[in-house]
């Protein structure tokens, strides 16, 4: 039976075509649950107007179905919490050449 980590590994091969970072390191994947032959993924997109809103989930399903033992894969797109750049992993920030993200509290102090 596939594990949650195997699903995450597959999802690391899925990219937003406009951003050279996989969807896991972008912080778009919020949760993965594997229940026997079925997988449920909760995710978001960088914006509600994302032009790849249909394509990315389909690519995700194809990648997850490559795992032996997965028969079904449901992708749930949520907008709470809303994605923001702080969700990008350290590895993703390195790839994008981003400096360390300030804490949310620091942003509030700047306003």
PyMOL CGO cylinders between C-alpha atoms (Angstrom):
from pymol import cmd
from pymol.cgo import CYLINDER

trace = [
    CYLINDER, 0.00, 0.00, 0.00, 1.42, 3.43, -0.88, 0.3, 1, 1, 1, 1, 1, 1,
    CYLINDER, 1.42, 3.43, -0.88, 2.37, 5.79, 1.93, 0.3, 1, 1, 1, 1, 1, 1,
    CYLINDER, 2.37, 5.79, 1.93, 1.67, 9.47, 2.36, 0.3, 1, 1, 1, 1, 1, 1,
    CYLINDER, 1.67, 9.47, 2.36, 5.37, 10.20, 1.82, 0.3, 1, 1, 1, 1, 1, 1,
    CYLINDER, 5.37, 10.20, 1.82, 5.30, 8.31, -1.51, 0.3, 1, 1, 1, 1, 1, 1,
    CYLINDER, 5.30, 8.31, -1.51, 2.41, 10.53, -2.60, 0.3, 1, 1, 1, 1, 1, 1,
    CYLINDER, 2.41, 10.53, -2.60, 4.37, 13.65, -1.60, 0.3, 1, 1, 1, 1, 1, 1,
    CYLINDER, 4.37, 13.65, -1.60, 7.33, 12.33, -3.60, 0.3, 1, 1, 1, 1, 1, 1,
    CYLINDER, 7.33, 12.33, -3.60, 5.12, 12.00, -6.69, 0.3, 1, 1, 1, 1, 1, 1,
    CYLINDER, 5.12, 12.00, -6.69, 3.71, 15.49, -6.15, 0.3, 1, 1, 1, 1, 1, 1,
    CYLINDER, 3.71, 15.49, -6.15, 7.23, 16.94, -6.10, 0.3, 1, 1, 1, 1, 1, 1,
    CYLINDER, 7.23, 16.94, -6.10, 7.28, 16.17, -9.84, 0.3, 1, 1, 1, 1, 1, 1,
    CYLINDER, 7.28, 16.17, -9.84, 4.33, 18.53, -10.46, 0.3, 1, 1, 1, 1, 1, 1,
    CYLINDER, 4.33, 18.53, -10.46, 5.12, 22.15, -11.28, 0.3, 1, 1, 1, 1, 1, 1,
    CYLINDER, 5.12, 22.15, -11.28, 3.16, 25.31, -11.92, 0.3, 1, 1, 1, 1, 1, 1,
    CYLINDER, 3.16, 25.31, -11.92, 4.37, 26.05, -15.47, 0.3, 1, 1, 1, 1, 1, 1,
    CYLINDER, 4.37, 26.05, -15.47, 5.02, 29.68, -14.56, 0.3, 1, 1, 1, 1, 1, 1,
    CYLINDER, 5.02, 29.68, -14.56, 7.13, 28.94, -11.46, 0.3, 1, 1, 1, 1, 1, 1,
    CYLINDER, 7.13, 28.94, -11.46, 10.22, 26.67, -11.43, 0.3, 1, 1, 1, 1, 1, 1,
    CYLINDER, 10.22, 26.67, -11.43, 9.32, 25.15, -8.04, 0.3, 1, 1, 1, 1, 1, 1,
    CYLINDER, 9.32, 25.15, -8.04, 7.22, 22.03, -7.45, 0.3, 1, 1, 1, 1, 1, 1,
    CYLINDER, 7.22, 22.03, -7.45, 3.79, 22.39, -5.86, 0.3, 1, 1, 1, 1, 1, 1,
    CYLINDER, 3.79, 22.39, -5.86, 4.92, 20.83, -2.57, 0.3, 1, 1, 1, 1, 1, 1,
    CYLINDER, 4.92, 20.83, -2.57, 7.80, 23.28, -2.07, 0.3, 1, 1, 1, 1, 1, 1,
    CYLINDER, 7.80, 23.28, -2.07, 5.54, 26.12, -3.19, 0.3, 1, 1, 1, 1, 1, 1,
    CYLINDER, 5.54, 26.12, -3.19, 3.36, 25.26, -0.20, 0.3, 1, 1, 1, 1, 1, 1,
    CYLINDER, 3.36, 25.26, -0.20, 0.30, 24.55, -2.31, 0.3, 1, 1, 1, 1, 1, 1,
    CYLINDER, 0.30, 24.55, -2.31, -0.28, 21.05, -0.88, 0.3, 1, 1, 1, 1, 1, 1,
    CYLINDER, -0.28, 21.05, -0.88, -1.88, 21.40, 2.54, 0.3, 1, 1, 1, 1, 1, 1,
    CYLINDER, -1.88, 21.40, 2.54, -2.66, 17.76, 3.34, 0.3, 1, 1, 1, 1, 1, 1,
    CYLINDER, -2.66, 17.76, 3.34, -2.39, 14.24, 1.91, 0.3, 1, 1, 1, 1, 1, 1,
    CYLINDER, -2.39, 14.24, 1.91, -4.37, 11.30, 3.24, 0.3, 1, 1, 1, 1, 1, 1,
    CYLINDER, -4.37, 11.30, 3.24, -3.99, 7.75, 1.95, 0.3, 1, 1, 1, 1, 1, 1,
    CYLINDER, -3.99, 7.75, 1.95, -6.83, 5.41, 2.88, 0.3, 1, 1, 1, 1, 1, 1,
    CYLINDER, -6.83, 5.41, 2.88, -6.21, 2.02, 1.33, 0.3, 1, 1, 1, 1, 1, 1,
    CYLINDER, -6.21, 2.02, 1.33, -6.34, 2.41, -2.45, 0.3, 1, 1, 1, 1, 1, 1,
    CYLINDER, -6.34, 2.41, -2.45, -7.66, 5.97, -2.25, 0.3, 1, 1, 1, 1, 1, 1,
    CYLINDER, -7.66, 5.97, -2.25, -5.88, 9.26, -1.81, 0.3, 1, 1, 1, 1, 1, 1,
    CYLINDER, -5.88, 9.26, -1.81, -7.32, 12.62, -0.81, 0.3, 1, 1, 1, 1, 1, 1,
    CYLINDER, -7.32, 12.62, -0.81, -5.23, 15.75, -1.34, 0.3, 1, 1, 1, 1, 1, 1,
    CYLINDER, -5.23, 15.75, -1.34, -6.16, 19.16, 0.03, 0.3, 1, 1, 1, 1, 1, 1,
    CYLINDER, -6.16, 19.16, 0.03, -4.44, 22.02, -1.74, 0.3, 1, 1, 1, 1, 1, 1,
    CYLINDER, -4.44, 22.02, -1.74, -4.68, 25.61, -2.83, 0.3, 1, 1, 1, 1, 1, 1,
    CYLINDER, -4.68, 25.61, -2.83, -3.45, 27.59, -5.81, 0.3, 1, 1, 1, 1, 1, 1,
    CYLINDER, -3.45, 27.59, -5.81, -1.42, 30.77, -5.89, 0.3, 1, 1, 1, 1, 1, 1,
    CYLINDER, -1.42, 30.77, -5.89, -4.58, 32.69, -6.78, 0.3, 1, 1, 1, 1, 1, 1,
    CYLINDER, -4.58, 32.69, -6.78, -8.22, 32.03, -7.59, 0.3, 1, 1, 1, 1, 1, 1,
    CYLINDER, -8.22, 32.03, -7.59, -7.51, 33.29, -11.10, 0.3, 1, 1, 1, 1, 1, 1,
    CYLINDER, -7.51, 33.29, -11.10, -4.71, 30.77, -11.65, 0.3, 1, 1, 1, 1, 1, 1,
    CYLINDER, -4.71, 30.77, -11.65, -4.72, 29.90, -15.37, 0.3, 1, 1, 1, 1, 1, 1,
    CYLINDER, -4.72, 29.90, -15.37, -3.57, 26.36, -14.53, 0.3, 1, 1, 1, 1, 1, 1,
    CYLINDER, -3.57, 26.36, -14.53, -6.44, 25.66, -12.10, 0.3, 1, 1, 1, 1, 1, 1,
    CYLINDER, -6.44, 25.66, -12.10, -7.67, 22.71, -14.17, 0.3, 1, 1, 1, 1, 1, 1,
    CYLINDER, -7.67, 22.71, -14.17, -4.34, 21.43, -15.45, 0.3, 1, 1, 1, 1, 1, 1,
    CYLINDER, -4.34, 21.43, -15.45, -2.41, 21.16, -12.18, 0.3, 1, 1, 1, 1, 1, 1,
    CYLINDER, -2.41, 21.16, -12.18, -4.95, 18.86, -10.42, 0.3, 1, 1, 1, 1, 1, 1,
    CYLINDER, -4.95, 18.86, -10.42, -5.12, 16.61, -13.49, 0.3, 1, 1, 1, 1, 1, 1,
    CYLINDER, -5.12, 16.61, -13.49, -1.32, 16.30, -13.59, 0.3, 1, 1, 1, 1, 1, 1,
    CYLINDER, -1.32, 16.30, -13.59, -1.36, 15.59, -9.85, 0.3, 1, 1, 1, 1, 1, 1,
    CYLINDER, -1.36, 15.59, -9.85, -3.87, 12.77, -10.32, 0.3, 1, 1, 1, 1, 1, 1,
    CYLINDER, -3.87, 12.77, -10.32, -1.80, 11.22, -13.11, 0.3, 1, 1, 1, 1, 1, 1,
    CYLINDER, -1.80, 11.22, -13.11, 1.35, 11.30, -10.97, 0.3, 1, 1, 1, 1, 1, 1,
    CYLINDER, 1.35, 11.30, -10.97, -0.40, 9.79, -7.93, 0.3, 1, 1, 1, 1, 1, 1,
    CYLINDER, -0.40, 9.79, -7.93, -1.99, 7.06, -10.06, 0.3, 1, 1, 1, 1, 1, 1,
    CYLINDER, -1.99, 7.06, -10.06, 1.53, 5.96, -11.08, 0.3, 1, 1, 1, 1, 1, 1,
    CYLINDER, 1.53, 5.96, -11.08, 1.88, 4.50, -7.57, 0.3, 1, 1, 1, 1, 1, 1,
    CYLINDER, 1.88, 4.50, -7.57, 1.05, 0.81, -7.33, 0.3, 1, 1, 1, 1, 1, 1,
    CYLINDER, 1.05, 0.81, -7.33, -2.03, 0.37, -5.18, 0.3, 1, 1, 1, 1, 1, 1,
    CYLINDER, -2.03, 0.37, -5.18, -3.64, 3.77, -5.79, 0.3, 1, 1, 1, 1, 1, 1,
    CYLINDER, -3.64, 3.77, -5.79, -7.01, 3.41, -7.50, 0.3, 1, 1, 1, 1, 1, 1,
    CYLINDER, -7.01, 3.41, -7.50, -8.61, 6.77, -6.72, 0.3, 1, 1, 1, 1, 1, 1,
    CYLINDER, -8.61, 6.77, -6.72, -7.31, 10.25, -6.13, 0.3, 1, 1, 1, 1, 1, 1,
    CYLINDER, -7.31, 10.25, -6.13, -9.49, 13.18, -5.10, 0.3, 1, 1, 1, 1, 1, 1,
    CYLINDER, -9.49, 13.18, -5.10, -8.10, 16.71, -5.21, 0.3, 1, 1, 1, 1, 1, 1,
    CYLINDER, -8.10, 16.71, -5.21, -9.86, 19.28, -3.04, 0.3, 1, 1, 1, 1, 1, 1,
    CYLINDER, -9.86, 19.28, -3.04, -8.96, 22.91, -3.75, 0.3, 1, 1, 1, 1, 1, 1,
    CYLINDER, -8.96, 22.91, -3.75, -9.51, 25.21, -0.78, 0.3, 1, 1, 1, 1, 1, 1,
    CYLINDER, -9.51, 25.21, -0.78, -9.02, 28.93, -0.27, 0.3, 1, 1, 1, 1, 1, 1,
    CYLINDER, -9.02, 28.93, -0.27, -8.70, 28.88, 3.52, 0.3, 1, 1, 1, 1, 1, 1,
    CYLINDER, -8.70, 28.88, 3.52, -6.00, 29.41, 4.46, 0.3, 1, 1, 1, 1, 1, 1,
    CYLINDER, -6.00, 29.41, 4.46, -5.22, 31.53, 1.44, 0.3, 1, 1, 1, 1, 1, 1,
    CYLINDER, -5.22, 31.53, 1.44, -1.82, 30.73, -0.05, 0.3, 1, 1, 1, 1, 1, 1,
    CYLINDER, -1.82, 30.73, -0.05, 0.92, 33.30, 0.42, 0.3, 1, 1, 1, 1, 1, 1,
    CYLINDER, 0.92, 33.30, 0.42, 4.68, 33.37, -0.26, 0.3, 1, 1, 1, 1, 1, 1,
    CYLINDER, 4.68, 33.37, -0.26, 5.48, 32.52, 3.39, 0.3, 1, 1, 1, 1, 1, 1,
    CYLINDER, 5.48, 32.52, 3.39, 4.25, 29.00, 2.59, 0.3, 1, 1, 1, 1, 1, 1,
    CYLINDER, 4.25, 29.00, 2.59, 7.15, 28.39, 0.19, 0.3, 1, 1, 1, 1, 1, 1,
    CYLINDER, 7.15, 28.39, 0.19, 9.67, 25.97, 1.68, 0.3, 1, 1, 1, 1, 1, 1,
    CYLINDER, 9.67, 25.97, 1.68, 13.27, 26.94, 2.33, 0.3, 1, 1, 1, 1, 1, 1,
    CYLINDER, 13.27, 26.94, 2.33, 14.28, 24.85, -0.71, 0.3, 1, 1, 1, 1, 1, 1,
    CYLINDER, 14.28, 24.85, -0.71, 11.70, 26.63, -2.86, 0.3, 1, 1, 1, 1, 1, 1,
    CYLINDER, 11.70, 26.63, -2.86, 12.92, 30.05, -1.71, 0.3, 1, 1, 1, 1, 1, 1,
    CYLINDER, 12.92, 30.05, -1.71, 16.48, 29.09, -2.63, 0.3, 1, 1, 1, 1, 1, 1,
    CYLINDER, 16.48, 29.09, -2.63, 15.39, 28.05, -6.13, 0.3, 1, 1, 1, 1, 1, 1,
    CYLINDER, 15.39, 28.05, -6.13, 13.50, 31.32, -6.56, 0.3, 1, 1, 1, 1, 1, 1,
    CYLINDER, 13.50, 31.32, -6.56, 16.37, 33.38, -5.15, 0.3, 1, 1, 1, 1, 1, 1,
    CYLINDER, 16.37, 33.38, -5.15, 14.13, 34.75, -2.41, 0.3, 1, 1, 1, 1, 1, 1,
    CYLINDER, 14.13, 34.75, -2.41, 15.57, 36.09, 0.78, 0.3, 1, 1, 1, 1, 1, 1,
    CYLINDER, 15.57, 36.09, 0.78, 14.25, 34.91, 4.11, 0.3, 1, 1, 1, 1, 1, 1,
    CYLINDER, 14.25, 34.91, 4.11, 10.59, 35.86, 4.56, 0.3, 1, 1, 1, 1, 1, 1,
    CYLINDER, 10.59, 35.86, 4.56, 9.85, 38.25, 7.44, 0.3, 1, 1, 1, 1, 1, 1,
    CYLINDER, 9.85, 38.25, 7.44, 7.59, 37.04, 10.21, 0.3, 1, 1, 1, 1, 1, 1,
    CYLINDER, 7.59, 37.04, 10.21, 3.97, 38.12, 9.94, 0.3, 1, 1, 1, 1, 1, 1,
    CYLINDER, 3.97, 38.12, 9.94, 4.43, 40.20, 13.10, 0.3, 1, 1, 1, 1, 1, 1,
    CYLINDER, 4.43, 40.20, 13.10, 7.23, 42.14, 11.42, 0.3, 1, 1, 1, 1, 1, 1,
    CYLINDER, 7.23, 42.14, 11.42, 4.94, 42.99, 8.49, 0.3, 1, 1, 1, 1, 1, 1,
    CYLINDER, 4.94, 42.99, 8.49, 2.35, 44.40, 10.87, 0.3, 1, 1, 1, 1, 1, 1,
    CYLINDER, 2.35, 44.40, 10.87, 5.00, 46.58, 12.51, 0.3, 1, 1, 1, 1, 1, 1,
    CYLINDER, 5.00, 46.58, 12.51, 5.91, 48.03, 9.11, 0.3, 1, 1, 1, 1, 1, 1,
    CYLINDER, 5.91, 48.03, 9.11, 2.35, 49.19, 8.38, 0.3, 1, 1, 1, 1, 1, 1,
]
cmd.load_cgo(trace, "trace")
